[in-house]
Amino acid sequence: MKLLPLLAVVGLAASHGAACRTPREERVAVDAAPTLRVATFNVRRMFDTVCESGTCESDDYEAQPSPAFFEQRATQIATAIRALDADVISLQEIETQACLDALLARLDGIHGVLGEISTVASVDVAVLAKAPIDLVVRHRADEPLVLPDGTTTTFSRELLEVHAGGVIVFAAHFKAKSSDDPPRRLAEAQVSRRIAMETAARSPDAIVLLAGDLNDTPGSPPLDALTNDGGLIRLADDLPLSAQSTYYFQGSGQAIDHLLLAPNAAARRVSRSSRVWRDGGTGWGGSDHAALSSELTR
């Protein structure tokens, strides 16, 4: 908050020998420009109670939870989301609408939409917002990715565009490094940048963000494709690199979850406002990922 000086003047004392006191400067709080908090959080494999893959033991990829464990996990994730107090948040690894509904039932006043791709045991992106959702666009089906060898593929998950309260957020989860496919991840970044920048140019009064688990680090080809040459602004890049890590691999911290802002006049970041959220371990809310938030002003 800004602080403005207020002079408190005390009159002359009537008694003999009294002197005029020096005016005393006080501080009165004046509301600063309102801020908007944006966040991203990979919740880690939130599966519902239906086994779709047929292999759902505890050590399988799709670990089928009991109804009691599902409710417990939904409460744990919702509690972590509530603590972030974000106006808009991109979520990753939400399997189905049943999972999202379980979270929304625990989050009063929050609106949400899922980017379901409807493959077996898919872990999908979602967006939550405090403001009502005005528009949803799904880009995966309509935006083929062209690879260096001339073949085409798709986004590994939905690129989910959500409009809410003057914010346009693209929730993304790029190709993982398990069964790695670097050309696909680079193509995801290139097309995401184009779509986000074109959207910002068409909507100069909107705050346009790309947010999610992008599975690569600052200085990698995908992150360079997003940010170089007047591209998107990585909101955590004004923190020391050691403070940006959101995931640990073989004991080494990596910044792979990102918030990126389109460079238009609708908003600016609050310097050094980015925060990596952990709750005693390496992750947040039972996940192996930390959450990441940043503050913006309009």
Secondary structure as UniProt FT lines:
FT   STRAND          2..8
FT   TURN            16..17
FT   STRAND          24..30
FT   STRAND          35..46
FT   TURN            58..59
FT   HELIX           67..84
FT   STRAND          88..94
FT   HELIX           97..104
FT   TURN            105..106
FT   TURN            108..109
FT   STRAND          111..115
FT   TURN            120..121
FT   STRAND          124..129
FT   STRAND          133..138
FT   TURN            140..142
FT   STRAND          145..146
FT   TURN            148..149
FT   STRAND          152..153
FT   STRAND          160..164
FT   TURN            165..166
FT   STRAND          167..173
FT   TURN            178..179
FT   HELIX           182..202
FT   TURN            204..205
FT   STRAND          207..213
FT   TURN            218..219
FT   HELIX           221..227
FT   TURN            228..230
FT   STRAND          233..234
FT   HELIX           235..238
FT   HELIX           241..243
FT   STRAND          247..249
FT   TURN            250..251
FT   STRAND          252..254
FT   STRAND          257..261
FT   TURN            265..266
FT   STRAND          268..269
FT   TURN            271..272
FT   STRAND          275..277
FT   TURN            285..286
FT   STRAND          291..297
//
